[in-house]
Structures are given as C-alpha cells and as structure tokens.
Amino acid sequence: MAIGLLGGSFNPAHEGHVHVSEVALKRLGL
C-alpha cells in the first residue's frame, strides 16, 4: 500500500490544492 502526504497551510483549501493532489495521485500511482 502506498501512502502520500501533502503538507502545507490549506486555509482556505481551494481548487488548486485539489489539482495538486490529483496530479500526485496519478503520477505517483497512489
């Protein structure tokens, strides 16, 4: 099982954070 952590300050969380997460999921196979 692969686990990824996205650290940072997400206040407020926005679509850019979601985009970065989705790209990481695809590229890193998470």
ABEGO torsion letter per residue (X at the ends): XBBBBBBEBBOBBBAAAAAAAAAAAAAAGX
